[in-house]
């Protein structure tokens, strides 16, 4: 961009070459890019690199005795879609993960709302600490505790036995797996929802109540729409973690109950079929990514309608 100036004698001075408006902005972006480059490079190398290598493995052939032979074939993916057993394993993973996520949402939202709106400042921190405390223990430790509780001669059957009821078979059942997953994932849901509800102005609920709305109506028409981003984040987090759960299905579900993560482990570590195990891992990743992305798009559209 150039501008002409006039000298005191009336003669026109040569035009001044001024930088374009976006030039300074581009210069200002360069330090930020330099700061972000190391972290971005680390993520690419540490995350995308192994994924690219595993995808390459999924295109190889498995030969007994040789483990893996270099090739470029889709036979491993064709095997998954042609075998009804693995399709049933994927279906089981989907409904167990969906049910666990739904139960976490139904149980976590009231707890999160109570922490924000009802608990006093004195007790809020203590109760939140109790919610987070299970996260300080490993999944295997918590799962082992549920094995003691849900076993045929565990604490639950001992308790209902004192009531004169017959023992219930819970161990090595889908019900036990759902219970174990909910216990593992519930703190993530509560913490996510609590942080979002904390940012909702309480005066909005008071205004709805002053206009005659009941408490349930206020929750449905005011709190729920505003908390929708947090609900989406919590459900996506719980769904992704449950889709990739390993310790809980193996220890509580037993050998007859199969989900995708244990199936991947069996193919890689026991059958030594790395190409097919890598293909199963990518199928699991693709299904999880498609479902979470679709849910994100649908919920964001719904949220924009409510915002308007």
Buried (B, 14 or more C-beta within 10 A) or exposed (E): EEEEEEEEEEEEEEEEEEEEEEEEEEEEEEEEEEEEEEEEEEEEEEEEEEEEEBBEBBBBBBEEEEEBEEEEEEBBBEBBEEEEEBEEBBEBBBEBBBBBBBBBBEBBBEBBBBBBEEBEEEEBEEBBEEBEEBEEEEBEEBBBBBBEBBBEEBEBBEEEEEEEEEEEEBBBBBBBBBBBBBBBBBBBBBBBBBBBBEEBEEEEBEEBBEEEBEEEEBBEEBBEBBBBBBBBBBBBBBBBBBBBBBBBBBBBBBEEBBBBBBBBBBBBEEBEBBBBBBBBBBBBBEBBEEBBEEBEEEBEEEBEEEEE
